[in-house]
Amino acid sequence: MRTNVNLSTEIPQELHDSLQRYLDEHPTWNQDRVLAAALSLFLLQNSQNKVEQSAKTYRSCAQVYLETLFQ
């Protein structure tokens, strides 16, 4: 079962404007989907994979990333 967690954060106005333009041009995406894809990609690109827990985390991030892209 997948659990969702709500986040609240402030982002620069320029980033928000860019995100809004992207969403206007891609109606099948929403803010939550974009942020989940971006965060999971960031974690994939910056993971260490030095211990078993890191490998599990990497797989989980990869799964979220791929599911988000092909939703």
N, C-alpha and C positions, 0 to 999 in steps of 0.2 A: 504494500500500500504506500502510495506517495503522500508525503506530508508537505504542505506549503507553509512558508513563513512570510509574514508581511514585513517589508522594510520601509523605512522612511529616511530619506536623505536629501541633502541639498546638493544641487549640481549647478555649475556655472550657466548663466543665461544662454551663452553661445552654444553650449552642449544641448541644452533643452530645445533651442530653436532648430538645431540640426536634427535632433531626434524627431521633433514634430514634422519637419519637412519629409524625413524618411517615412514616417507613418502615413503622411498624406499621400505619398507616392506608392505605398505598399499596403493596401487596405486589408490584406490577410494577416498582417502583423499587428501587434499591440505593444504597448509599453512594457508589460510584464514579459512578453515573449522576447523582446529585444534585450532587456536587461538580463534575463536568464541565459540567453545565448552568449552575451558579452561576458558575463561573470564566469560562466563555465569555461569559455575559451581562454580567458585570462588565467584561470586556475590550471587548466591543462598545459598552457605554455610555460607556466612558472612552477610546476610541481617538481619535487626533488626525487621522488620514487626511491628513497634510500631504505625504507623499512616496509614491512607488510601493510601497515595501516596506510601508508602513502600510496601503495599500489591499489588498495581498496578505494581510497579517496579518488585516485586518478580514474579508475573505472567508473565510479559514480558520476564524476564530472563529465566524462566522455559520454555516458549514457544520457545525461541531461542535455548536453550540447546537441547530440544527434537527434534526440527526440524533439527538441525545440526547433531545430532546423527543418525537420521533415513532418512537422505537425500538420 
